[in-house]
Amino acid sequence: MKNNDIDYEALIRQACDEMADKLIGKNRAYGNSAMEPVRIFSKADPLEQINVRLDDKLSRIMKGEEYTGDDNEFDLEGYLVLKRVCKMAESLRKNERREE
């Protein structure tokens, strides 16, 4: 198969759809904990908590401390998508406050 025969746009959509399906499933399973943390110990805002998760994941990768069953690439991509969603949600909240 030649590169010209590959529909990269379709592959991008497929990869993004797969990520969305996994993130939505995890979000439901964890009770939206990334965006609405219970804040028992940490009082950090959701964006900072996502940044900490990214740092932790990158630290484990750098140290070679991977766990069986982990998908580091997916986890990093997922945290970055959650970070974007968090920023989008904050922007929506700010716009709603302005309209009041």
N, C-alpha and C positions, 0 to 999 in steps of 0.2 A: 504494500500500500504506500502510495506517495503522500507527501505532506499536503499536496493539493487536494487529495481525496478526503482529507479529514476535516470535518465540520467543527472547527474550534469554538465557534459561537455556541453550538449545541452542547459541546463538552463543558464550557464555562457555565451554562445554565444548569446542566446536570449536576456539576460539582456544587454549585450554590444551592440548588434544590435539596441535595443530599445533606448539606450542612444545615440548612433551615429545618429540615425534618428532624435531624438528630438534636439540634438545639431546642426546638420546641418540645420534643419528647423529654429531654433532660429537664427543661424548665418546668414542665408539668410534674415530673417525678420529684423534683426538689422543691416544689412549692414556690417558684419564682424567687428563690433565695439570692440570686445574683442581683436582682433589682430591688428586692424588698427584704433585706437581711433581718434576722430576728434581733440582732444587736445585743446579745447576752454578754459577750466579752468585749468585742470590738465596737467602737462607736464611729468608726470611719464611714464616710459616705460610700455608696455603691461603686462609684468610679474608682475611688482609691482602693477599695477591696479587690476590684478586678485587676488593677495594676499590681497589687501584692500577689495575686494568683499567677499573673504573668511572670513576675520576678521569680516566684518559687519554682514554676515550671522550667524557666530558663536555667535557673541554678541547678536543678536536678539533671537537666540535659548536659550542662557543662561539666558536672561532676561525674557523669556516667551512672547516675543513680536512678535507673529506670525500673519500673515495676512491671511484672508480667501482666499483660492485658492492657497496659497503657498505650494510647495512640498519641504520642507527643505532637505530631503534626496537626492532627485534628484538634487537640486541646488548645494549642496556640492559636490556630485559626478561629476556633470557637470563642476563646477569650477576647480576641480582637474584634470579632463581630459583636459580642456582648458589650464591649467598650463603646463601639459605634452606636449601638442601640441605646445605651445609657445616655450618651451625649444627645442623641436625637430626642429622647424622652425629656431630658432637662430643657432642651430648646422649646419643646412643646409646652412644658409647664411655664416657662418664662413668658411665652406668647400669650398663654391663657391669663396670666396675672396682669399683663399689660392691658388686655381687653376688658378687665373687670372695672 
